[in-house]
Amino acid sequence: MSIDWSQLVTWRNFLNVVDILVVTFFIYQLINILRGTRAVQLLKGIAVIMLIKVASFFLELQTVDWIVDLVIQWSVLAMIIIFQPEMRRGLEHLGRGSIFNRAKRKVNPGENLVQQLAKAVQYMAKRRIGALISIQMDTELDEFIGTGIPLDADISSELLINIFIPNTPLHDGAVIIRDYKIASAASYLPLSESTLISKELGTRHRAAIGLSEVTDAITIIVSEETGGVSVSYKGELLRELSKEDFEKFLAKNLIVVEKEEKKNSFQEMVDSFKKGASK
């Protein structure tokens, strides 16, 4: 049996395929918009009504069928009223172009980390709330994370501030941040035994310096006596940093600059032509 490709590969069939793909795409986007909302439960209710309609038709339940018909007739207006928040959200997505925009700007987790740390530290420094925050770099800090209370929480300035509020269960000790999450609170850090540390520095500063002597972690200290902000890194202590210097230090060491996206073949050809012409 031979296949007549001329009848299959036609403009009409091509348009049918495009039609199916477009409808599939919009159904997929609709599911994404409705997912996680109360509309999902309402859709389940609609599915139950349709099943009752089919059953009443085949079983010839006239009264039930009449009632279901009334429900279906008013369903369009009811759906507009019930799904109003979801429909509004979907139209806003269309207006922003978020459904079709494939070139979304990726959120750099380092930028969010710096922003939340800066906000929390400045709040605590103004109110002289003592704090000790260590950020894992290349060296694992599992040994020290295990000494505290595990959290595995998203970074937020509000949570950091709340942890260090005096006389709360987690305020005594260090917060350790790993992989852009708060891994633990109330963790114990090794105290430095260096005799070069100024006598005016307290336990928090000694712990921060001690950790920097054995790991490459960045540790932020907020003094409850002076409100000063200091940072220990690679065995050194940067004391009494200004707001600008503190944020510059964090940005330099915590924000990873993403590599440029791979150029397309046409751009690569143009660049290679320019290089050849310049030789």
C-alpha positions, 0 to 999 in steps of 0.5 A: 500500500503506497502513501500519496504524500501529495494529499497529506502535504497540503496547505490545508493540512499545514494550517490544521497543524498550526491551528492545533499547535496554537490551541495547545500553546494557549491551553498550556499557558492557561494551565500555568496561569491557573495553577496554584489558584482557587480556580483549579478547584472550581474547574474540578466542580465544573467537570463534576457538573459535566459528568452529571449532565452526561449521566442524566442524558443517558439515564433519562433523568429529565428533572436532573437534566433540566436543572443541569441545563440551567446551570450550564446556561448561566455558567458563562456569566458565573465563570466571568464573576468567579474567575475575575481575579485569574482572568485579570492576572492572565490579561496582565501577563499578556500586557507585560508580554511575559507569556511570549517574552523568552528573553527574560532577565535572570535574577542574580541570586548574588544581587538579592543576597547583597541587597538583603544583607545590606538592608538587615545590617544597616537596620541592626547597626542603627539600633545596635543589635549585635549580629554575626553572619557567615557566608560560605564561599568555596570551603564547606562550613558543614562542621559549623552548620551542624553546631547550630539550629538548621533552618534552610530558609530563603534569604530575607532581611526581615528574617535576619533581623528577627533572628538577632533580636536580643533575648530570642532563642536564636540570637546567640551565635552565628547565622551561616548562609550557604547556597544563597539560603540561611543554612543555620542559626545559633551556630558556634564559630572557632575563636581566634587565638591570635595575640594581635587582636585588639583587646577592645574586640569582643567574642563576635569579632574573635569568632569571625576572625577565627573562622576566616583563619581556617576557611575562606568564608566572609563573616559580617559583624555588627557590634552591639556596643558601637553599632559598627559594621566589620567584615572578616575575610581571609584572616583579615578584619575590616573594621567600622566600614561605611555603608558604601564601603560595606556594600561595595565589598559585598558586591565585589565578592558575592555577585557573580558576573554571568558570562555573556550569552553564546553568540549566534553563528551569524554574529560569530561570522561577523566577529571573525571577519572583523578580526581577519580584516584587522590583521 
